[in-house]
Amino acid sequence: MSHMGADLEQLASLRASLLQQSQVIEQLSATVRQQLGTTTWHGPAADRFRAAWGSDFEPSLRRLQAAMQEAGMEVGRRRDALLQAGG
């Protein structure tokens, strides 16, 4: 038989942290995207970085952001379920 339970205050803190950090990732992505769009930078290194940003880095950040947001929402749902069950 498995044991289930959690500290509700810690779950609330975890939820808030996951959601906050997902926004930090979104801001990071937006900042770099904006800077790349307005920075004069030409040459092979610029081309490589822009290509990697568009094909690898930004999509990876978006996946991480979405995963953290979903995890935060799931932690919130679990906390709510425990509250309804009486802790």
NUGU-255498 format. One record per atom (N, C-alpha, C, O, CB): x, y, z. Coordinates in steps of 0.001 Angstrom, whole numbers, padded with zeros to 6 digits, always signed. Glycine has a CB too. Layout:
XYZ
...
***
This chain:
+000834-001169+000000
+000000+000000+000000
+000888+001244+000000
+001829+001343+000787
-000954-000009+001210
+000584+002185-000880
+001394+003388-000949
+000840+004454-000020
-000348+004463+000301
+001459+003910-002381
+001699+005332+000398
+001343+006429+001287
+001172+007684+000447
+002016+007988-000396
+002420+006636+002396
+000092+008411+000669
-000144+009648-000061
-000387+010774+000925
-000985+010574+001983
-001336+009503-001030
+000076+011941+000572
-000119+013120+001407
+000912+014169+001059
+001838+013907+000291
-000037+012759+002898
+000762+015324+001603
+001699+016411+001334
+001448+017542+002319
+000387+017631+002937
+001566+016914-000128
+002437+018394+002448
+002298+019610+003223
+001647+020641+002301
+002236+021032+001294
+003691+020113+003784
+000439+021078+002640
-000329+021953+001760
+000352+023295+001539
+000294+023850+000441
-001708+022171+002327
+000995+023819+002574
+001700+025090+002438
+002891+024943+001483
+003143+025821+000658
+002175+025592+003820
+003612+023836+001599
+004738+023600+000699
+004257+023412-000736
+004915+023875-001668
+005538+022374+001153
+003122+022741-000930
+002581+022594-002276
+002213+023949-002871
+002465+024200-004049
+001358+021677-002260
+001625+024815-002066
+001278+026153-002548
+002541+026915-002948
+002551+027618-003959
+000497+026937-001466
+003582+026780-002172
+004847+027451-002477
+005474+026881-003750
+005973+027633-004587
+005825+027314-001296
+005449+025568-003895
+005977+024920-005090
+005213+025363-006326
+005813+025667-007357
+005916+023400-004949
+003899+025398-006226
+003060+025838-007339
+003440+027252-007759
+003646+027526-008942
+001569+025775-006956
+003530+028137-006789
+003871+029528-007080
+005250+029637-007717
+005440+030407-008659
+003816+030367-005806
+006197+028885-007220
+007555+028924-007756
+007592+028418-009194
+008223+029037-010050
+008499+028093-006882
+006926+027305-009467
+006904+026764-010829
+006270+027748-011808
+006787+027957-012905
+006144+025433-010861
+005159+028346-011414
+004490+029296-012296
+005330+030563-012485
+005401+031100-013591
+003109+029656-011736
+005962+031039-011416
+006808+032227-011513
+008010+031956-012424
+008345+032779-013276
+007286+032667-010109
+008642+030821-012244
+009818+030509-013055
+009454+030271-014523
+010263+030534-015413
+010529+029283-012493
+008247+029779-014776
+007825+029631-016170
+007729+031007-016822
+008023+031152-018008
+006463+028885-016261
+007322+032013-016059
+007269+033374-016587
+008668+033948-016797
+008891+034706-017742
+006472+034273-015645
+009606+033596-015929
+010992+034031-016105
+011544+033476-017417
+012232+034180-018155
+011871+033576-014907
+011240+032222-017697
+011697+031607-018943
+011070+032307-020141
+011748+032553-021139
+011357+030105-018965
+009792+032627-020053
+009117+033353-021134
+009766+034717-021345
+009986+035127-022485
+007611+033520-020823
+010074+035418-020265
+010720+036727-020374
+012113+036601-020991
+012501+037427-021816
+010811+037394-018993
+012853+035589-020601
+014183+035346-021156
+014092+035142-022668
+014833+035752-023438
+014840+034118-020483
+013188+034290-023064
+013002+034002-024486
+012615+035261-025261
+013170+035535-026325
+011933+032920-024674
+011680+036009-024736
+011230+037233-025404
+012354+038258-025497
+012498+038926-026521
+010033+037837-024662
+013146+038388-024446
+014245+039345-024443
+015292+038993-025496
+015733+039853-026257
+014889+039403-023063
+015681+037729-025532
+016683+037311-026515
+016129+037457-027931
+016829+037942-028819
+017124+035851-026258
+014892+037047-028147
+014263+037176-029463
+014268+038632-029911
+014617+038930-031053
+012819+036630-029432
+013884+039538-029018
+013837+040963-029338
+015240+041493-029641
+015438+042224-030612
+013204+041755-028178
+016197+041127-028815
+017573+041587-029023
+018132+041081-030349
+018792+041828-031071
+018470+041127-027868
+017873+039830-030667
+018353+039295-031943
+017743+040042-033123
+018399+040254-034143
+018033+037802-032048
+016487+040435-032976
+015813+041142-034053
+016295+042566-034256
+016128+043126-035340
+014361+041156-033798
+016884+043155-033240
+017285+044561-033341
+018803+044767-033320
+019278+045900-033397
+016661+045343-032213
+019556+043683-033217
+021019+043788-033167
+021605+043603-034554
+021299+042636-035251
+021611+042748-032195
+022451+044543-034943
+023185+044402-036195
+024343+043451-035936
+025268+043763-035186
+023691+045792-036736
+024275+042286-036568
+025309+041263-036383
+025274+040395-037619
+024271+039737-037894
+025085+040409-035065
+026353+040390-038358
+026423+039640-039608
+027612+038695-039577
+028591+038927-038868
+026521+040593-040817
+027515+037644-040344
+028619+036702-040470
+028210+035302-040085
+027089+035066-039634
+029783+037141-039625
+029138+034370-040268
+028836+032956-040010
+028416+032671-038562
+027501+031883-038322
+030043+032116-040350
+029080+033308-037609
+028721+033065-036198
+027311+033564-035922
+026539+032896-035234
+029730+033760-035241
+026972+034723-036447
+025615+035264-036270
+024589+034352-036910
+023547+034064-036322
+025507+036676-036868
+024888+033899-038118
+023970+032999-038820
+023775+031698-038043
+022655+031207-037909
+024493+032695-040234
+024883+031145-037532
+024792+029893-036755
+023958+030087-035495
+023098+029267-035173
+026199+029388-036375
+024226+031197-034776
+023483+031406-033535
+022003+031634-033816
+021151+031055-033143
+024060+032593-032759
+021692+032458-034788
+020281+032706-035108
+019578+031425-035544
+018432+031184-035166
+020162+033767-036210
+020261+030608-036335
+019671+029334-036759
+019457+028414-035554
+018406+027788-035423
+020572+028641-037809
+020456+028339-034682
+020329+027495-033487
+019250+028032-032554
+018503+027262-031952
+021672+027408-032743
+019171+029355-032438
+018137+029949-031596
+016752+029535-032097
+015903+029098-031319
+018268+031492-031577
+016543+029676-033387
+015228+029380-033948
+014878+027908-033990
+013711+027545-033846
+015144+029926-035311
+015876+027051-034187
+015577+025625-034339
+015747+024817-033055
+015106+023780-032886
+016454+025044-035403
+016604+025287-032150
+016900+024500-030945
+016593+025234-029641
+015779+024783-028835
+018347+024097-030950
+017260+026374-029451
+017216+027027-028143
+015828+027536-027770
+015304+027194-026710
+018187+028170-028118
+015235+028348-028631
+013922+028899-028283
+012852+027814-028163
+012066+027857-027217
+013496+029922-029324
+012788+026840-029081
+011796+025768-028882
+012023+024989-027580
+011061+024593-026922
+011833+024801-030065
+013276+024770-027210
+013559+024081-025942
+013091+024901-024751
+012517+024363-023804
+015057+023787-025812
+013337+026204-024800
+012866+027077-023717
+011343+027074-023648
+010776+027062-022556
+013385+028516-023915
+010681+027085-024794
+009214+027062-024810
+008672+025754-024228
+007681+025758-023497
+008695+027254-026244
+009321+024648-024554
+008896+023363-023970
+009094+023364-022464
+008222+022908-021725
+009676+022192-024601
+010234+023873-022000
+010494+023952-020562
+009476+024858-019885
+008956+024521-018821
+011919+024463-020295
+009188+026000-020490
+008212+026939-019939
+006844+026283-019823
+006180+026397-018793
+008123+028200-020812
+006422+025596-020880
+005119+024925-020860
+005092+023799-019825
+004090+023614-019134
+004785+024366-022253
+006184+023051-019719
+006240+021947-018745
+006174+022478-017316
+005504+021890-016467
+007528+021116-018940
+006858+023573-017047
+006823+024139-015698
+005450+024715-015383
+004966+024597-014257
+007895+025222-015544
+004826+025333-016370
+003484+025865-016160
+002500+024730-015888
+001680+024824-014975
+003032+026688-017379
+002578+023673-016666
+001689+022524-016457
+001953+021870-015102
+001018+021478-014403
+001868+021492-017586
+003230+021754-014736
+003562+021172-013433
+002993+022026-012302
+002468+021493-011324
+005089+021031-013276
+003094+023334-012433
+002533+024215-011419
+001033+024049-011288
+000494+024018-010182
+002859+025648-011739
+000360+023943-012431
-001094+023750-012395
-001451+022388-011798
-002430+022269-011062
-001689+023880-013811
-000662+021368-012113
-000925+020037-011561
-000712+020023-010044
-001505+019434-009309
-000017+018987-012234
+000343+020662-009585
+000573+020759-008134
-000617+021455-007477
-001066+021046-006407
+001898+021533-007825
-001124+022499-008115
-002307+023188-007578
-003522+022284-007522
-004271+022300-006545
-002626+024410-008415
-003721+021491-008573
-004853+020552-008568
-004703+019511-007467
-005681+019168-006803
-004978+019854-009930
-003504+019012-007269
-003255+018010-006204
-003496+018625-004830
-004084+017994-003952
-001799+017458-006290
-003041+019852-004653
-003269+020537-003375
-004761+020702-003129
-005241+020437-002027
-002567+021916-003356
-005503+021141-004154
-006935+021316-004011
-007626+020001-003668
-008539+019971-002842
-007519+021898-005282
-007190+018915-004304
-007778+017605-004021
-007517+017194-002576
-008401+016646-001917
-007217+016544-004982
-006323+017452-002087
-006018+017118-000695
-006841+017968+000270
-007306+017485+001302
-004521+017307-000418
-007010+019236-000082
-007857+020099+000768
-009282+019572+000829
-009891+019546+001899
-007859+021549+000242
-009808+019157-000296
-011174+018650-000341
-011308+017323+000404
-012362+017014+000960
-011623+018482-001787
-010233+016549+000408
-010236+015264+001101
-009999+015420+002590
-010106+014455+003348
-009188+014350+000512
-009676+016635+003010
-009476+016854+004436
-008024+016851+004856
-007713+016668+006032
-010203+015823+005204
-007105+017059+003870
-005693+017193+004182
-005020+015882+004232
-003817+015815+004485
-005497+017897+005462
***
